[in-house]
């Protein structure tokens, strides 16, 4: 059973203290977790069609409200995965974009893979898993405002693609439409970002 001491939380046996090398007798957690908040979702439209040279649009159902960040130095880790299929066999590609919203800034594009992230050179019936992991800082001008995120698609050339593909009805139990979408708020003081900057 855990007990609160003057210097932190002390846990009984068995114990694993990810923040130190103390033994079970002395292990006290003095720091907060690195991952502060996690929200999961799933794009809502099976076989969503995307096409049009340099066009973009929402990936249906991938809007997540993360509320107000815990602090201005935090980061958001955003992950999306889907199964895509080129439905017309033409040359072209697509990529995922991350958009962020605060009440004052409204919607703004933060990061994008580019339209060659998943590219097709006249392959017919080509199924592939497309995914991306994005690291987005808390909005530097409005760090105390509510943050929402959504994903958009962007298409290059004449390709026509369906995302969240229904092939084999994979991953469709429990309303997961053959894709996964998640957003984590991560404590910026508990991770090492190397040369990754906040802009």
C-alpha positions in Angstrom: 0.0 0.0 0.0 1.3 3.5 -0.9 1.8 6.1 1.9 2.4 9.8 1.6 5.5 11.0 3.3 7.0 14.4 3.7 9.3 13.9 0.6 7.0 12.0 -1.8 5.0 8.8 -2.2 6.4 5.6 -0.7 5.3 2.3 -2.2 5.3 -1.1 -0.6 6.6 -4.3 -2.2 6.8 -5.2 -5.0 8.0 -2.0 -6.5 9.4 -0.6 -9.7 10.6 3.0 -9.4 11.1 4.4 -12.9 12.6 7.6 -11.6 15.4 6.2 -9.5 17.5 3.3 -8.3 16.2 3.0 -4.8 15.4 -0.4 -3.3 12.0 -1.5 -2.3 12.7 -0.4 1.3 13.6 3.2 0.4 11.8 3.9 -2.9 10.0 7.2 -2.9 8.5 8.7 -6.0 9.3 12.4 -5.9 8.5 13.3 -9.5 5.4 13.3 -11.7 4.9 11.1 -14.6 6.3 12.0 -18.1 2.9 11.3 -19.8 0.3 13.6 -18.3 -2.8 13.0 -20.5 -3.7 10.6 -23.3 -6.8 10.7 -25.5 -7.5 8.0 -28.1 -9.8 8.2 -31.1 -10.6 6.7 -34.4 -11.4 8.3 -37.8 -15.1 7.7 -38.3 -15.4 7.1 -42.0 -14.6 3.7 -43.6 -13.2 4.0 -47.1 -13.0 7.8 -47.0 -12.2 9.0 -50.5 -9.4 11.6 -51.0 -8.3 13.1 -54.3 -7.5 16.3 -56.2 -4.1 17.7 -56.9 -2.8 19.7 -53.9 -6.2 19.4 -52.3 -6.7 18.9 -48.6 -9.5 18.0 -46.3 -10.3 16.7 -42.8 -9.7 13.0 -41.9 -13.3 12.6 -40.6 -13.6 12.2 -36.8 -9.9 12.9 -35.9 -10.5 16.0 -33.8 -9.4 15.7 -30.1 -9.9 18.3 -27.4 -6.9 18.1 -25.0 -8.1 21.0 -22.8 -5.7 23.5 -21.3 -2.0 22.3 -21.2 -0.5 21.7 -17.8 2.3 24.1 -18.6 3.8 26.1 -21.4 6.9 23.9 -21.8 4.9 20.7 -22.6 4.7 18.8 -25.9 2.0 16.8 -27.6 2.8 13.5 -29.2 0.3 12.8 -32.0 0.1 9.4 -33.7 -2.1 8.3 -36.6 -2.1 5.0 -38.5 -4.4 3.8 -41.3 -4.6 1.4 -44.2 -4.8 3.2 -47.6 -5.6 2.0 -51.1 -5.0 3.6 -54.4 -8.4 3.2 -56.2 -7.6 4.5 -59.7 -4.0 3.3 -60.3 -2.8 6.8 -61.2 0.5 8.5 -60.2 0.3 10.5 -57.0 0.7 10.5 -53.3 -0.7 11.8 -50.0 0.4 12.8 -46.5 -1.0 13.7 -43.1 -1.1 17.2 -41.7 -1.6 18.2 -38.0 -3.7 21.3 -37.3 -4.0 23.0 -33.8 -6.8 25.1 -32.5 -6.9 27.6 -29.5 -9.8 30.0 -29.0 -7.6 33.0 -30.0 -5.5 31.5 -32.8 -8.3 29.4 -34.4 -7.1 26.5 -36.7 -3.5 26.6 -37.9 -1.4 24.0 -39.7 1.4 23.0 -37.4 3.2 20.1 -39.2 2.8 18.0 -42.3 4.4 15.0 -43.8 4.3 16.3 -47.4 2.4 14.8 -50.2 5.1 12.2 -51.1 4.9 10.5 -47.7 3.0 7.7 -49.3 3.5 7.8 -53.1 2.2 5.6 -55.8 3.6 5.2 -59.4 0.8 3.6 -61.3 0.3 0.6 -59.0 -3.1 -0.8 -59.2 -4.8 -2.1 -56.0 -1.9 -1.2 -53.8 -2.7 -1.4 -50.1 -0.3 0.0 -47.5 -0.2 1.1 -43.9 0.4 4.8 -43.7 1.3 6.4 -40.3 2.9 9.3 -38.7 4.2 10.5 -35.3 4.3 14.2 -34.8 5.8 16.3 -31.9 3.9 19.6 -31.4 4.8 22.1 -28.7 2.2 23.9 -26.6 1.2 27.1 -28.5 3.9 29.6 -27.5 1.6 32.7 -27.7 -1.5 31.1 -26.0 -0.2 28.5 -23.6 -3.0 28.9 -21.1 -5.8 28.3 -23.6 -7.6 25.2 -24.6 -5.8 23.1 -27.2 -7.6 21.0 -29.9 -5.9 18.9 -32.6 -7.2 17.5 -35.9 -5.7 15.6 -38.8 -6.1 16.6 -42.4 -5.1 14.8 -45.6 -3.3 16.4 -48.5 -3.1 14.9 -52.0 -0.5 15.3 -54.8 -1.1 14.7 -58.6 -4.0 12.7 -60.0 -4.2 9.8 -57.5 -7.5 8.8 -55.9 -7.1 7.0 -52.5 -9.4 5.6 -49.9 -8.2 5.7 -46.3 -9.4 3.7 -43.3 -9.8 1.0 -45.9 -12.4 -1.8 -45.3 -10.2 -4.5 -46.9 -10.8 -7.7 -44.9 -12.8 -5.7 -42.3 -9.6 -5.4 -40.4 -9.6 -3.6 -37.0 -13.3 -2.7 -37.1 -14.4 -4.2 -33.8 -15.6 -1.6 -31.3 -15.9 1.2 -33.9 -12.2 1.2 -34.8 -12.4 1.9 -38.5 -9.1 0.4 -39.6 -7.1 3.2 -38.1 -5.8 4.5 -34.8 -5.4 8.1 -33.6 -4.0 9.2 -30.3 -2.7 12.4 -28.6 -0.5 12.5 -25.5 0.4 15.5 -23.5 4.0 15.0 -22.4 5.8 16.9 -19.6 8.5 19.0 -21.3 10.7 19.0 -18.3 10.8 15.2 -18.1 11.9 14.5 -21.7 15.1 15.3 -23.6 14.3 16.8 -27.0 17.9 17.3 -28.3 17.9 19.8 -31.1 14.1 19.8 -31.4 12.9 23.4 -30.8 9.7 25.1 -30.1 10.1 27.4 -33.3 
